[in-house]
Amino acid sequence: MEREKKDIQISDLIYKYLTDSLKGNEAEILEAWQQQPENRKLLLELKNSEHLYQGLSELHYTDTEPVWQMLEQQIRLRRRIRMRRWWIGIAAGLLLLLGGIWWSLQQAEEQPLPSLAQQTLQREDAPITLRKANGEILYFEDSVQTLLLPQEIRQEQNVSTSSSTPTIEPQSIYNELVTSSRNTIEVSLYDGTRVWLNAGSKLRYPTSFTAEKRQVSLEGEGYFEVVRDERRPFIVSTASATIRVLGTGFNVSAPDSLSCTTTLVEGRVQIEDGQTNRILLSPGQQARLHTDGNWDVRQVDIRYYTAWKNNLFAFEDTSLREILNTLSSWYGVTFLFRQAELADLTYTTMIKRYDKVQQVLHILEEVGDFRCERIDDTHFMIKKK
């Protein structure tokens, strides 16, 4: 029965799409549904059917005005009866509200306001934290989307006493940029390279690049658009590998010392792992390090590995367990399965990273074969439809 209900809902959305009458988040629900290749094929076939469009056009313009007028008359009669009860309820509610405000003001006068110093000490959950090499710590709030990181020490010129004396590069001093578990940020380095840092990640970068190379280190996940400079390659170091480029766009995910996944969007990159492995990637290829120390290279749909920088959750043939683990980490909630087999269902979809987990769950429920029941503010039960 629930499956039939979902099919009817999707059919209704397809009808609205073909008649250009989608409203609210209906377009996003349909977009999530058509991420499955077979669903997208079906939608394209329906869209290209001339006979279907003709039938929908006739149905869409059927005159239903007399029926709506009759319904509106019945609704107006019922509203008059409810209106008196409504005004009585509003009056009582206002009295309670005014009383509550007065009591709160009285309490506020009796208690001293917390000082700014006390508030700034508790910043472990700050959205963005910048720890500078000189010991200074800066915090950035949600409203900051892009940071321009200035060059702080001039190191562009080589130090030499004569043409026969070897070049001496000053030692780099590093800053750290850290994101919380729910925030991403885009930064512009002083060479023009743009870096998108995913949630729960750390970027270490020098106060200035040397004359020979531009090197940063990454923990977590980042997307890089590197400005081309043939004299100075750009190097991203992780705990398990080093990625060397001249100018390109690529994504790196390295949450720990045993894993590293590099996805190339454009250009060319070279990966070295400190062993004997050296891998060259072409656009659309992904190199993944396995726990046994071996790498595999495959062709992938890069959209699912770069969507996060556009504030999207992206899942490709991903189990419901993994999807909910991602949401659990992002929103700080817990999911329980009423039927264990639901955890192994797989989905392919992209969904906006909404402020509230309920908004994401609503879309997943519409396109999936499960329903989500809220237990309390932080616990949800996953059940069969």
Secondary structure, 3 states (H helix, E strand, C coil): CHHHHHHHHHHHHHHHHHCCCCCCCHHHHHHHHCCCHHHHHHHHHHHCCHHHHHHHHHHHCCCCHHHHHHHHHHHHHHHHHHHHHHHHHHHHHHHHHHHHHHHHHHHHHHCCCCCHHHHHHCCCCCCEEEECCCCCEEEECCCCCEEECCCCCCCCCCECCCCCCCCECCCCCEEEEEECCCCCEEEECCCCCEEEECCCCEEEEECCCCCCCEEEEEEEEEEEECCCCCCCCEEEECCCCEEEECCCEEEEEECCCCCCEEEEEECCEEEECCCCCEEEECCCEEEEECCCCCEEEEECCCHHHHHHHHCEEEEEEEEHHHHHHHHHHHHCCEEEECCHHHHHCEEEEEEECCCCHHHHHHHHHHHCCEEEEECCCCEEEEEEC
